[in-house]
Amino acid sequence: MVADEMSREPVSVLDRPDTVARLFLGVSVPEPVKTRLQETAKSSFGQYIERIVPAEQWHLTLFFFGDVRNHAQYLGRLTLPLKEAFVPTITISHIGRGKARDQLWAYVNPTPALLNLREALNERLRKIHFPRPVEFRSFHPHIRLAKFYPVVRRLGIADVPHRTAYAIREAYLYRSTLAPHGSTYTIEATIPF
């Protein structure tokens, strides 16, 4: 009976190193900006697009972590408001082919405010010993909008100017779940600025 009762006790997240989640840290895109981006993507690149990424999945990735074990133990310290007074503006400069040639990106200017925010978040991750890849990939700020048809990889496609700016007041820790129809993202935690 005692063993049966013990097995029903809740297990602390700290005692569950077997939990693994595919995570990244990013910022969202407001609805009016999504609407403008969709219009420009369809009107300028529609004939090349095989699949548009669902707008509810659009985001700007600040850090990609990959698979993280037992991430819940870090959330209390991760989600504290940043001490610095950050209200950076995300500035989209143009839409065009991404670094991955089969993707359509909205390019974000790596402004000093955005880079400073990323550095402040990086410092927090370091202090709380959040597990990260040995080396972060270089930062090419963008929002992935669509996937091109494979034949488009060989074509030269001109970028289209798209001047848009919006303020951000929080970052999110997203969980990425891989599925046959594509990834889905859920917010695990919020970091207010």
N, C-alpha and C positions, 0 to 999 in steps of 0.2 A: 504494500500500500504506500509506504513512504517513497519508494522508487518511482511509483506511478505519479505521485504528487509532484515530485521533483522534475519529472519530465514535462509537466505542464507549466512550470514557471517560465516567465518570459526570458528570453535570452538577450542579454545586452548586445547592442551593436558592436561594442568593443570586443566581445567574445566571438564575433562572427567574421573571422578573416576570410571566409569563403565567398563573401559577397563581392561581386565584380560588376562595375558599371563602366561603360564607354562614355567619357565625359569631355566637355569643352566649356570654356568660359567665353561669353559673348554678350553682345547688346542687341536689342530688338530694333525693328524698323516700324515706325508709325504707319497707320493705315493710309493717310493722305500721300505719304511718300511711296508706299507700295502701289497705289493706284497710278501715280505718274510713271513709276518704273515699268509697270505692266504695259501701259499705253505705248511708251517709247520702245520697249522690247518687241511688242507685237507689230508696231508700224514700221520699225526699221530693220528687224531681223526675223520677222514672222516666217518667211519662206525657208529659212535655214533651221528653224527650231523643230526638233523632234519631240521634246517634252519640256514644258515649263515647270520649274520647281514650284510646288504649292506655296502661295504667298505667306501662309501661316508658318512656314519653315524658314523664311528669309531672316537672316541675322548677319551680324559682323562678328566673326570669330576673333577673339583676342588671344586665346591660348587653346591649343588642342592637346589633351592629355592622353587620349587613348584609354585603354583598360586600366581602371584604378580599383584596387582592392580596398574594401572597408571604408569607403569615402565618407560615410555618415559621421565618423568620429571627428572630422575636421569642420563640419558645418557650423558649429557654434562660433568658432573663431573666424571662420571665413566670412560669415555674414554680418560681422560688425560694420557699422558705417565707416567709410574712409575718413581719416582725420583731416586730410587736406580738403580744401574747398574746391571740388571738381564739379564743373558743369560744362564738360567739353561739347563742342559741336562736331557732329559728323558731317563732313562735306563730300558729297559725291560729285566727281568731276566729269565722268563720261561712262558710257556703256560700250563694251567691246569684248572681243575674244579674250578668254582668261589665259592664265599661265598653262592650264590644261586646255589644249586646243579644241576639245569638244565641249567646252563650257562657255556660257555667256555670263560676263561679270559686270556689275556696277562697281566701278573703281572708287575707292574712298581715299581722299588725300591724307597722308600720314602727317598731320599737323603736329606742332610741338605739344599742344594740349592733349591730343590723343596718345602720343608717345609717352607723355608724362603720366597719364592715367594708367597706361599699360605697365609702365615701370613701377608705379605705386602698387598695383595689383601683384606684380611679380615679386615685389619685396614682401608683401603679406604672405604669398604662397611659400616663399623661402622660409619666413619666420615660423610658420606653423608646420613646416616639414611636409607640405602637401606633395604626394608623389608625382613627379613629372618625368618626362623623358630626359635622358642625359643632356641632349641638346634640343632646344626649341628650334623649329624651322624658322627661316627668316620671315619677317612680317610683311605680307603683301595685303594690306587691308582691302577687302572687297565683299560684295554680297553676291552669292551665286544665284543667278536668275533662271537659267535654262540649260538644257543639254542640246547640242547641235546634232544633226544627222551625221553619220560617220563620213560621208563624202565631203562634208564641209571642211574637214581637217586640212584638205589640200588647197582650199580656196583662200584667196586674200580678201578679207572683209575689213572695211574701214570702220573705225570707232565713230560713235555718235556723241557729241557733247550733251551733257545732261547735268545742269547746275541745280543742285538741291542741297539744302542744309537743314539739320535738325539737332536739337539739344538732347542729350541723354542724361538721365539722373540716377541710373542704376545699371548694374551688370547682372547677368544671370549665369548660374552653373546649370548647364543643360546636360541631360542624359540622352544619348543617341542610341536608338534601338534599330538594328539592321533588320530589314524585312525584304521579302522578294520584290515588292512593289517600290522599294526605296526606304530610306531612313525616316524615322519619326523622332521628334524631339519633344522632351518634356522638361519643364523647369524643376530643378531639384532645390535650388536656393537662390536668394536675391541678395545682392550686395548694394546697399544704398550709398550714394555719394553725398 
